[in-house]
Amino acid sequence: MTEELITSWLRQQLDEDERVAQPAYDFTCGTDDYFDVYYMAVPLQVHANRWCPARVLREVEAHRRILAAHRPGSDPCDAHDASLRTIECETLRLLASIYSDRPGFRQEWAPE
């Protein structure tokens, strides 16, 4: 896995999440107000409220910060094998796994 490739792909996924969530967030007047989901069954209401656009946008920002901390050449997770050789940390693979159903995901990125 090249860090640059997976990082670039992850940024595209985050941009797409933001592109979809931002108009919905703007529709709620830029607040954490939840959508009017009175017509949904209670379990669906709970789910919809937990995945409100404000939360999605906070998650996008958090993931972008994680990507920034994992810039090529850095070792923020201090990942080493038994011989103390630096190895890939699982962080980028774990983030990518969230989007495993999207085009462009590579099976080699799946967490081990």
PyMOL commands that place a pseudoatom at each C-alpha (Angstrom):
pseudoatom trace, name=CA, resn=MET, resi=1, chain=A, elem=C, hetatm=0, pos=[0.000, 0.000, 0.000]
pseudoatom trace, name=CA, resn=THR, resi=2, chain=A, elem=C, hetatm=0, pos=[1.359, 3.394, -0.836]
pseudoatom trace, name=CA, resn=GLU, resi=3, chain=A, elem=C, hetatm=0, pos=[0.388, 5.958, 1.744]
pseudoatom trace, name=CA, resn=GLU, resi=4, chain=A, elem=C, hetatm=0, pos=[-0.010, 8.629, -0.924]
pseudoatom trace, name=CA, resn=LEU, resi=5, chain=A, elem=C, hetatm=0, pos=[-2.533, 6.550, -2.878]
pseudoatom trace, name=CA, resn=ILE, resi=6, chain=A, elem=C, hetatm=0, pos=[-4.716, 5.576, 0.050]
pseudoatom trace, name=CA, resn=THR, resi=7, chain=A, elem=C, hetatm=0, pos=[-4.525, 9.105, 1.497]
pseudoatom trace, name=CA, resn=SER, resi=8, chain=A, elem=C, hetatm=0, pos=[-5.569, 10.646, -1.811]
pseudoatom trace, name=CA, resn=TRP, resi=9, chain=A, elem=C, hetatm=0, pos=[-8.459, 8.184, -2.162]
pseudoatom trace, name=CA, resn=LEU, resi=10, chain=A, elem=C, hetatm=0, pos=[-9.587, 8.814, 1.421]
pseudoatom trace, name=CA, resn=ARG, resi=11, chain=A, elem=C, hetatm=0, pos=[-9.581, 12.574, 0.828]
pseudoatom trace, name=CA, resn=GLN, resi=12, chain=A, elem=C, hetatm=0, pos=[-11.858, 12.040, -2.178]
pseudoatom trace, name=CA, resn=GLN, resi=13, chain=A, elem=C, hetatm=0, pos=[-14.276, 10.030, -0.018]
pseudoatom trace, name=CA, resn=LEU, resi=14, chain=A, elem=C, hetatm=0, pos=[-14.291, 12.714, 2.679]
pseudoatom trace, name=CA, resn=ASP, resi=15, chain=A, elem=C, hetatm=0, pos=[-14.880, 15.415, 0.058]
pseudoatom trace, name=CA, resn=GLU, resi=16, chain=A, elem=C, hetatm=0, pos=[-17.865, 13.418, -1.226]
pseudoatom trace, name=CA, resn=ASP, resi=17, chain=A, elem=C, hetatm=0, pos=[-19.286, 12.980, 2.287]
pseudoatom trace, name=CA, resn=GLU, resi=18, chain=A, elem=C, hetatm=0, pos=[-18.922, 16.698, 2.876]
pseudoatom trace, name=CA, resn=ARG, resi=19, chain=A, elem=C, hetatm=0, pos=[-20.486, 17.530, -0.510]
pseudoatom trace, name=CA, resn=VAL, resi=20, chain=A, elem=C, hetatm=0, pos=[-23.569, 15.485, 0.360]
pseudoatom trace, name=CA, resn=ALA, resi=21, chain=A, elem=C, hetatm=0, pos=[-23.856, 16.563, 4.019]
pseudoatom trace, name=CA, resn=GLN, resi=22, chain=A, elem=C, hetatm=0, pos=[-23.245, 20.310, 3.629]
pseudoatom trace, name=CA, resn=PRO, resi=23, chain=A, elem=C, hetatm=0, pos=[-26.510, 21.156, 1.799]
pseudoatom trace, name=CA, resn=ALA, resi=24, chain=A, elem=C, hetatm=0, pos=[-28.491, 19.143, 4.347]
pseudoatom trace, name=CA, resn=TYR, resi=25, chain=A, elem=C, hetatm=0, pos=[-26.676, 20.971, 7.146]
pseudoatom trace, name=CA, resn=ASP, resi=26, chain=A, elem=C, hetatm=0, pos=[-27.380, 24.318, 5.490]
pseudoatom trace, name=CA, resn=PHE, resi=27, chain=A, elem=C, hetatm=0, pos=[-31.052, 23.322, 5.169]
pseudoatom trace, name=CA, resn=THR, resi=28, chain=A, elem=C, hetatm=0, pos=[-31.234, 22.983, 8.952]
pseudoatom trace, name=CA, resn=CYS, resi=29, chain=A, elem=C, hetatm=0, pos=[-30.082, 26.624, 9.211]
pseudoatom trace, name=CA, resn=GLY, resi=30, chain=A, elem=C, hetatm=0, pos=[-26.538, 25.634, 10.138]
pseudoatom trace, name=CA, resn=THR, resi=31, chain=A, elem=C, hetatm=0, pos=[-27.524, 24.218, 13.492]
pseudoatom trace, name=CA, resn=ASP, resi=32, chain=A, elem=C, hetatm=0, pos=[-27.539, 20.777, 15.020]
pseudoatom trace, name=CA, resn=ASP, resi=33, chain=A, elem=C, hetatm=0, pos=[-31.339, 20.733, 14.689]
pseudoatom trace, name=CA, resn=TYR, resi=34, chain=A, elem=C, hetatm=0, pos=[-32.576, 17.391, 13.552]
pseudoatom trace, name=CA, resn=PHE, resi=35, chain=A, elem=C, hetatm=0, pos=[-34.782, 16.725, 10.590]
pseudoatom trace, name=CA, resn=ASP, resi=36, chain=A, elem=C, hetatm=0, pos=[-38.500, 16.439, 11.042]
pseudoatom trace, name=CA, resn=VAL, resi=37, chain=A, elem=C, hetatm=0, pos=[-38.766, 12.665, 11.008]
pseudoatom trace, name=CA, resn=TYR, resi=38, chain=A, elem=C, hetatm=0, pos=[-42.172, 12.330, 12.684]
pseudoatom trace, name=CA, resn=TYR, resi=39, chain=A, elem=C, hetatm=0, pos=[-43.416, 10.030, 9.954]
pseudoatom trace, name=CA, resn=MET, resi=40, chain=A, elem=C, hetatm=0, pos=[-40.686, 7.435, 10.566]
pseudoatom trace, name=CA, resn=ALA, resi=41, chain=A, elem=C, hetatm=0, pos=[-40.812, 4.522, 12.946]
pseudoatom trace, name=CA, resn=VAL, resi=42, chain=A, elem=C, hetatm=0, pos=[-39.012, 5.258, 16.229]
pseudoatom trace, name=CA, resn=PRO, resi=43, chain=A, elem=C, hetatm=0, pos=[-35.878, 3.174, 15.431]
pseudoatom trace, name=CA, resn=LEU, resi=44, chain=A, elem=C, hetatm=0, pos=[-35.503, 5.053, 12.150]
pseudoatom trace, name=CA, resn=GLN, resi=45, chain=A, elem=C, hetatm=0, pos=[-35.932, 8.383, 13.935]
pseudoatom trace, name=CA, resn=VAL, resi=46, chain=A, elem=C, hetatm=0, pos=[-33.147, 7.503, 16.351]
pseudoatom trace, name=CA, resn=HIS, resi=47, chain=A, elem=C, hetatm=0, pos=[-30.870, 6.467, 13.500]
pseudoatom trace, name=CA, resn=ALA, resi=48, chain=A, elem=C, hetatm=0, pos=[-31.613, 9.582, 11.434]
pseudoatom trace, name=CA, resn=ASN, resi=49, chain=A, elem=C, hetatm=0, pos=[-30.970, 11.854, 14.409]
pseudoatom trace, name=CA, resn=ARG, resi=50, chain=A, elem=C, hetatm=0, pos=[-27.641, 10.179, 15.177]
pseudoatom trace, name=CA, resn=TRP, resi=51, chain=A, elem=C, hetatm=0, pos=[-26.492, 10.629, 11.594]
pseudoatom trace, name=CA, resn=CYS, resi=52, chain=A, elem=C, hetatm=0, pos=[-27.545, 14.239, 11.247]
pseudoatom trace, name=CA, resn=PRO, resi=53, chain=A, elem=C, hetatm=0, pos=[-25.505, 16.340, 8.795]
pseudoatom trace, name=CA, resn=ALA, resi=54, chain=A, elem=C, hetatm=0, pos=[-23.724, 18.161, 11.621]
pseudoatom trace, name=CA, resn=ARG, resi=55, chain=A, elem=C, hetatm=0, pos=[-22.334, 14.876, 12.910]
pseudoatom trace, name=CA, resn=VAL, resi=56, chain=A, elem=C, hetatm=0, pos=[-21.231, 13.791, 9.443]
pseudoatom trace, name=CA, resn=LEU, resi=57, chain=A, elem=C, hetatm=0, pos=[-19.387, 17.085, 8.989]
pseudoatom trace, name=CA, resn=ARG, resi=58, chain=A, elem=C, hetatm=0, pos=[-17.675, 16.722, 12.388]
pseudoatom trace, name=CA, resn=GLU, resi=59, chain=A, elem=C, hetatm=0, pos=[-16.634, 13.205, 11.430]
pseudoatom trace, name=CA, resn=VAL, resi=60, chain=A, elem=C, hetatm=0, pos=[-15.242, 14.410, 8.088]
pseudoatom trace, name=CA, resn=GLU, resi=61, chain=A, elem=C, hetatm=0, pos=[-13.177, 17.035, 9.905]
pseudoatom trace, name=CA, resn=ALA, resi=62, chain=A, elem=C, hetatm=0, pos=[-11.869, 14.503, 12.439]
pseudoatom trace, name=CA, resn=HIS, resi=63, chain=A, elem=C, hetatm=0, pos=[-10.869, 12.095, 9.673]
pseudoatom trace, name=CA, resn=ARG, resi=64, chain=A, elem=C, hetatm=0, pos=[-9.107, 14.897, 7.793]
pseudoatom trace, name=CA, resn=ARG, resi=65, chain=A, elem=C, hetatm=0, pos=[-7.084, 15.655, 10.926]
pseudoatom trace, name=CA, resn=ILE, resi=66, chain=A, elem=C, hetatm=0, pos=[-6.152, 11.998, 11.257]
pseudoatom trace, name=CA, resn=LEU, resi=67, chain=A, elem=C, hetatm=0, pos=[-5.004, 12.008, 7.619]
pseudoatom trace, name=CA, resn=ALA, resi=68, chain=A, elem=C, hetatm=0, pos=[-2.963, 15.156, 8.242]
pseudoatom trace, name=CA, resn=ALA, resi=69, chain=A, elem=C, hetatm=0, pos=[-1.239, 13.472, 11.184]
pseudoatom trace, name=CA, resn=HIS, resi=70, chain=A, elem=C, hetatm=0, pos=[-0.424, 10.499, 8.937]
pseudoatom trace, name=CA, resn=ARG, resi=71, chain=A, elem=C, hetatm=0, pos=[1.287, 12.457, 6.203]
pseudoatom trace, name=CA, resn=PRO, resi=72, chain=A, elem=C, hetatm=0, pos=[3.922, 10.490, 4.256]
pseudoatom trace, name=CA, resn=GLY, resi=73, chain=A, elem=C, hetatm=0, pos=[7.158, 10.136, 6.173]
pseudoatom trace, name=CA, resn=SER, resi=74, chain=A, elem=C, hetatm=0, pos=[5.579, 10.590, 9.583]
pseudoatom trace, name=CA, resn=ASP, resi=75, chain=A, elem=C, hetatm=0, pos=[5.155, 7.837, 12.148]
pseudoatom trace, name=CA, resn=PRO, resi=76, chain=A, elem=C, hetatm=0, pos=[2.380, 9.074, 14.451]
pseudoatom trace, name=CA, resn=CYS, resi=77, chain=A, elem=C, hetatm=0, pos=[1.406, 5.583, 15.606]
pseudoatom trace, name=CA, resn=ASP, resi=78, chain=A, elem=C, hetatm=0, pos=[4.991, 4.513, 16.268]
pseudoatom trace, name=CA, resn=ALA, resi=79, chain=A, elem=C, hetatm=0, pos=[4.195, 1.141, 14.672]
pseudoatom trace, name=CA, resn=HIS, resi=80, chain=A, elem=C, hetatm=0, pos=[7.017, -1.395, 14.925]
pseudoatom trace, name=CA, resn=ASP, resi=81, chain=A, elem=C, hetatm=0, pos=[7.393, -5.134, 14.622]
pseudoatom trace, name=CA, resn=ALA, resi=82, chain=A, elem=C, hetatm=0, pos=[9.111, -7.390, 17.167]
pseudoatom trace, name=CA, resn=SER, resi=83, chain=A, elem=C, hetatm=0, pos=[12.495, -6.401, 15.695]
pseudoatom trace, name=CA, resn=LEU, resi=84, chain=A, elem=C, hetatm=0, pos=[11.622, -2.708, 16.198]
pseudoatom trace, name=CA, resn=ARG, resi=85, chain=A, elem=C, hetatm=0, pos=[11.450, -2.089, 12.444]
pseudoatom trace, name=CA, resn=THR, resi=86, chain=A, elem=C, hetatm=0, pos=[8.928, 0.539, 11.420]
pseudoatom trace, name=CA, resn=ILE, resi=87, chain=A, elem=C, hetatm=0, pos=[5.840, -0.997, 9.832]
pseudoatom trace, name=CA, resn=GLU, resi=88, chain=A, elem=C, hetatm=0, pos=[2.634, 0.451, 8.404]
pseudoatom trace, name=CA, resn=CYS, resi=89, chain=A, elem=C, hetatm=0, pos=[0.150, 1.408, 11.057]
pseudoatom trace, name=CA, resn=GLU, resi=90, chain=A, elem=C, hetatm=0, pos=[-3.413, 0.236, 10.593]
pseudoatom trace, name=CA, resn=THR, resi=91, chain=A, elem=C, hetatm=0, pos=[-4.982, 3.688, 10.921]
pseudoatom trace, name=CA, resn=LEU, resi=92, chain=A, elem=C, hetatm=0, pos=[-5.251, 4.482, 7.208]
pseudoatom trace, name=CA, resn=ARG, resi=93, chain=A, elem=C, hetatm=0, pos=[-6.544, 0.994, 6.434]
pseudoatom trace, name=CA, resn=LEU, resi=94, chain=A, elem=C, hetatm=0, pos=[-9.168, 1.298, 9.155]
pseudoatom trace, name=CA, resn=LEU, resi=95, chain=A, elem=C, hetatm=0, pos=[-10.330, 4.654, 7.808]
pseudoatom trace, name=CA, resn=ALA, resi=96, chain=A, elem=C, hetatm=0, pos=[-10.453, 3.261, 4.271]
pseudoatom trace, name=CA, resn=SER, resi=97, chain=A, elem=C, hetatm=0, pos=[-12.493, 0.258, 5.416]
pseudoatom trace, name=CA, resn=ILE, resi=98, chain=A, elem=C, hetatm=0, pos=[-15.392, 2.599, 6.191]
pseudoatom trace, name=CA, resn=TYR, resi=99, chain=A, elem=C, hetatm=0, pos=[-15.667, 3.171, 2.439]
pseudoatom trace, name=CA, resn=SER, resi=100, chain=A, elem=C, hetatm=0, pos=[-15.043, -0.408, 1.284]
pseudoatom trace, name=CA, resn=ASP, resi=101, chain=A, elem=C, hetatm=0, pos=[-18.319, -0.353, -0.670]
pseudoatom trace, name=CA, resn=ARG, resi=102, chain=A, elem=C, hetatm=0, pos=[-17.255, 2.610, -2.800]
pseudoatom trace, name=CA, resn=PRO, resi=103, chain=A, elem=C, hetatm=0, pos=[-15.585, 2.532, -6.214]
pseudoatom trace, name=CA, resn=GLY, resi=104, chain=A, elem=C, hetatm=0, pos=[-11.815, 2.674, -6.023]
pseudoatom trace, name=CA, resn=PHE, resi=105, chain=A, elem=C, hetatm=0, pos=[-11.433, 0.758, -2.767]
pseudoatom trace, name=CA, resn=ARG, resi=106, chain=A, elem=C, hetatm=0, pos=[-8.655, -1.796, -3.044]
pseudoatom trace, name=CA, resn=GLN, resi=107, chain=A, elem=C, hetatm=0, pos=[-8.898, -5.087, -1.238]
pseudoatom trace, name=CA, resn=GLU, resi=108, chain=A, elem=C, hetatm=0, pos=[-5.243, -4.735, -0.235]
pseudoatom trace, name=CA, resn=TRP, resi=109, chain=A, elem=C, hetatm=0, pos=[-6.312, -1.791, 1.934]
pseudoatom trace, name=CA, resn=ALA, resi=110, chain=A, elem=C, hetatm=0, pos=[-8.587, -3.975, 4.061]
pseudoatom trace, name=CA, resn=PRO, resi=111, chain=A, elem=C, hetatm=0, pos=[-7.386, -4.157, 7.680]
pseudoatom trace, name=CA, resn=GLU, resi=112, chain=A, elem=C, hetatm=0, pos=[-5.608, -7.344, 8.589]
for i in range(1, 112): cmd.bond("trace and resi %d" % i, "trace and resi %d" % (i + 1))
show_as sticks, trace
zoom trace
